[in-house]
């Protein structure tokens, strides 16, 4: 009966494949065999668990098994056990296994799986064989079942901390890699930019080459044209773009020349320019002129007509200066008729425009006579006294003429002196030639032609009608230039004498021959508009002298200065051309 019951127990309930119990053998032997079998089973389970823990705490093996899909599924199913005790043990096991694996793989980003944190009520049949009652009961003291809610919160907190640590490590590496990538990208971009800039420069250079060649050809052609052109053969043409500065805008014009301020009602005389027959004079660009004069001295030497011209130049350049407070007379003078010299400084350009008064270009002298009285003479053998002050200037503009027509000089009695000898009488033409020869010799001996441009402005024609300046001569009411040369007056003899002296000079001199062009301009003199705020009756009184020798400003002297500008521009381009030719010649040398 006992044998039958044991046989049915082991075979039916546990479905163990055992044979029927032999009742002829003792029960003790049967129990001993069964115990051996159970010991073997429990030993196998113990070894399996020990190996599992060994793999769990071995970095290389744990990472290997964790990376295995089967092992991942095995760990994941541990969290879905129906039994709370089994779930706690498997979750702790999974956490320990994952932590060990992650601590040795910092580059693997930590991700909290929703599956591992879910409390699934469905039991996994495969997980129940590991959590046998005998094994778990013996380890309850070692792994007490914690509160499930607190445990999951702890898992979330630990997982988040590990994720932050991992991301921090990764961010450092990623920032380093990103910085290097950005540097490489920046270098590539800079390289591309440099290539683009170089291509643009190359393209621009290629585009500029023909333009430069064309400009060079035009400059050469212009220089040839100006070299051959007789500027003084031409006519006056109307041009509404003139004058070169606004009337009334320049405070440095002497009252006798300031016709606009003095009430002259017409302004047509301001709107003419000189047009040569065979070429064109460039319009005076004040800024370009100042640049050409940078660091230089431009000096006018002569009579009141050269002062007329000097004031014109000062006003034109002042009009072009950006800061007019930096244009001033060096000694603070505001009136320019009484002193022997004046100098306007253009501070921004470190240049000066100066005037030296010398009506004859030779010395006016005084000698004491036997009766003790002083006798005035003209030393036609000595250049004027200020010559040493300007001989090293960069541009010199000389003139003389009108004073040789005055009574004392024209009569020539007891006035001209050479050495200690005073001529009792000397023809004015002979005296003028001697004086001009003295001046010419001084220029040749004292002025460096490689540095200084020497200009001699010729005789400027007067337009008195009905008498001379001191005998009722008039020019008021003239508003248009003359149109025909047969209306001209005959040139004074000194014009031919001056031209012959200049032709004989060895030093290069530019002859600014204004005689013909001024012959047309009977309309441009101050006439009765010499003073400001005079009543009309007094202006036209026969007792007042009219000025038909000097010129209103702005007006005719502006054109004289345009011709000087043209000569400076021509000289500048010629020097530049010579420098370029020398540069090319040096390049071609082996």
C-alpha positions, 0 to 999 in steps of 0.5 A: 500500500505504501509502495503504491502511494509513493509511486503514484505521488512521484509519477502523477503529481511531478510527472517524473519519468521513473520506473515502478518501485520494486517492492522487493528492495528496501525503501531506504535504498530507494530514498538514497537514490532519489536524494542523489538525484535531487542533490545533483539537480540542486547542485546544477542550479547552484552552479548555474546561479554562481556562473550567472553572478560571475558573468554579472560582475565580470566587465567583459563577460557582462557586456557580452551577455548584455549585448546579446539579444537573447540575454537582453530578453532574458533580463527584460522578462525578469521584471514581468514576474507575477510574484512581487518577490520574484520581480524585485529580485530580477529587477535588482539583478538587471540593475546590477548587471546593467550598472556593471556593464555601463560603467565600463562603456562610457560612450554608450548613451544611457536610455531608460526603457519604458519596458524595464520600468513597467509593472507588468502583471503577466507572469513569464513561465520561463522565469519561475524555474530560476526563483525556486522556493528553497533558493529564495527562502534561503536568501530572504535575509540577504535580499529583503523585498523593498517597497516597489514604488520607492524602488522604481523612483530610485531606479529613475533617479539613478538612471537619470543621474547616469544619463546626465554623467554620460551626456556630460562626458559625451558633450565634452567629446562632442564639443571637442569634435564639433570644435575641430569640425568647425575649425576645419569647416572655417578653414575650408570656408576661408580657403574658398573665400581666399580663392574667390577674392583672388579670382575677383582680384584677378578678374578685376585686374584683367578688367582693369588692364585694358582700361589702364592701357586706354587711359595710358594711351589717352594720356600720351595722346593728350600730352602730344596734343597739348605740346603741339597746341598753341593755347593762345590761338582761340576765342571766348565761349559762353559757358554757364558752368562758370565761374570757378567759385561763387561770387561774393564767397571769397573774403580775400578779394580786395575791394577794387576787384570785388565787382559783385559786392560793389554792386555790379548788376550784370554777371555775364562777364563771369560765364566765359571760358577760353577755347583754343582752336586746336585743343581743350583746356581742362577746367581747373579742379581745385582739389587736384591743384591742391594735391599737385601743390602739396608740400610746395610753394606757388609764388606770384611776383609782379605788379597789381595785375599779378596780385589780381591773379594771385587773389584769383588763385587763392579764392579758387583753391580756398573754394576747394578746401574742405576746412576753410578755417585752415586757409589763412594769411600767414601774418594775419593780414586782411588787406593786400595793397600796402605790404611788399609780400603776402602768403596764404597757407593751406594747412591741410596740404602744407602748401602756400600761395604767395605774392611779392610786390615788384612792379618792375622786377628790378630794384627801385633805388634812391641816391643822395644828390649833391644838394642832400635830396634823395633821387629815385632811380631804377637799377636796371642792372639789379634784380629786385630785393626779395628774389632770394626769398622765393628762388627755391619755390616750386612755381614762380609766376612773374609779370611786369608791364603797366608801370613801364607806360607811366610818365616817369619811366616812359620819358626816361630822363635821369631815371635809369641807373646801371652801377653808379651811372645814371642815364641822363636819358634812356629810351624806355624800350632800351631800358625795358630790354636791359631790365628783362635781360637782368631778370633772365640772367638771374633766373638762369643762375639761381632757379633750378629748372628741374625743380621749379616751373617758371612762368612769365605772364605777358602783357594784359590789355587795358580798355580805356575809351576817350582818354587814359586812366588819369584823363577821363578814360572809361569802360563802364557799360560794356557787357559783351566781349569783342568779337573781331580782332580788327577792333583790337588796339595795337600792342605796346612795343614792350610785348615784342621786346619781352618775347625776344628776351624769352626766346634768347633764354637758355632756361625753360620758361613758360610764356603765358601770353595773355595779350590777345585773349585779354584784348577781347575782354573789354566787358570784364573790368571793374570800371565804376564798381571799385568801391562798395556802397557808392551812390550811382551819381558818384560812381559815374562822376568824371572826377573819379577814375575808372579802372579799365586795367584790372579785372573783376573777380571771379573773371578773366584771371581765373582763366590765366590760372586755368592755363597754369593748372594745365601746365602743372598737369602736363608737367606732372604727367610727363614726369610720371611717364618718365618714371614709368619708362625708367621702371620698365627699362630697369625690369628689362635689364638682365 
